[in-house]
Every structure is written in structure tokens, then in C-alpha cells.
Amino acid sequence: LDLYSNALEEITGLEAVPLLRVLMLGRNRIQAISGLSQLRKLDVLDLHSNRIQRIEGLDQLHQLRVLNLAGNAIREVENIRSLRSLMELNLRRNVIEGLAPCNEGASAAHRR
């Protein structure tokens, strides 16, 4: 599902597509990561160039392999412990000030 470059301010209404594998929400106005708990098959999540300040709301996304959070306002890398399948994490163009402890799987992940 590609919703790039719209005026979305929040993530809603995705309960109808629980088998979704790719969600592209870059270049919107999203301020918080939420509304994704039903997407347990999600493989790729792109939230670049939004207004996100915290990494949160990803606890149920155990199959997520690619997470793009570039160009947001994230200050701390946190809440990724549950992302056991994560292979790529893009945090370019943020304001990172700290890293919370990661689990073993995430420490081997490719980070840009």
C-alpha cells in the first residue's frame, strides 16, 4: 500500500488489510507510530519524512525486516527489541542523541 506524499496526520483504518506486507507512508504529516498492531505480516514499513519523535507502536511487528524512519525528529533509538526479524533500519536525518540497549538480533541488523 503506497500512500506517499499525502497529508496524513495519523495511521488509521488498516484493520481491513491484516495481511499487508508493504506499507509506504513517507512524506506525510504523521506524528506518532500507531495503528499497526493488526499488521502482523508486515515486512517493509516506510515512514520517512514525517514528524515522528519516538519509535513506538511496533511491538507486534515480529516479521518486519525493513524500517525506514529517515527524516523525522527522533532523538533516541528505542523500542526495537521486539523486532526480531529486522535487517535494515534507516535513521538518517534525525536528531539522534542516544541509543537504548538492543537485543542480539537487532545488534546485527544493518543500520544506515
N, C-alpha and C positions, 0 to 999 in steps of 0.2 A: 504494500500500500504506500503510494508516494504522495505526500501532502506538502512537498517543499514549497517554500515561498508563498505562504498564505498569511493570514492574520490570526492564527490560532493562539489563544492565550492559555489553554489548558488541554489536557489529554482526556477525552471522554468518548463514550459510545463504542468502545472496542469490544465489549462483551459479545457482540454479534459475530465476531471473527476469531474465535479462540484458537484456531489452527494456523493463524497468521505466522509467517516465518520472517518476513522482512517488513520493517516499518521505518519509513523515511519522513522525518518531521523537521528537517533542517530549515533554517531561515524563517522562523515564525516568531512568536512573542511568548513562548511557553516559559513560565517562571518556576515550575516545580515538576518533578518527575512523579507522576501518579497515574492511576487508572490502567495499569499494565498487568495487574496480578492474574488476570484470566488468560494471558497470552503465554502459556507455559511452553509452547513450541517455538517461541521467538528466537531466531538465530542472529539477526542483524537489527540493531537499533541505532538510528542516526538522529541525533538531537543537536547537531552543530548549529552555531549562530542563533541561539535563543537567549533567554535571560535567566538561565538556571544558576542557582547559587550553591546548591547542595546535591551531592549524589545520594539519592534515596529512592525508595519505591521499587527496587529491583530484586527484592528478596525471593520472589517466586520464579525468576527467570533463569532456572538452572541450566538451560540449553543455550543461553546466549553466548555467542562466540565473538561477536564484533560489537563494540560500543564506541560511538563517536560523540564526544561531548566537547569538541573543539569550539572555541569562540564563544564561551559563556562567561560566567562570573564566579566560577568555582574556586574556592580558597583552599580546600582540603580534600585530599583523596581519601575517601572513607566509604564504608558500607558496600564494599565489593567482595567481602568474604564469602558470600553465598554464590557468587558467580563462578562456579567450579569449572565451567567449560570455556571461560573467557580466554581468547587467544590474542585479541587486539583491543587496546584501549587508547583512544586518541584524546589527549587533553591539551593540545596546543592552544595558544591564545586564550588562556585563562589567567587567573591571578593566584596560582598555587602557592601556598605558604607552608603547607605541611602534608605529611603522609601518615595516615593511620596504619597500624600493623596489618599486613595482608596474610592470607593463608598460603600454604605451599604452592598450590596450583596457580594462584594469581601472581606469585613472585616470579614464575617462569613465563608469564604472559608477555607478549610483545607490546611495549608501550611506546608511543610516539611522542 
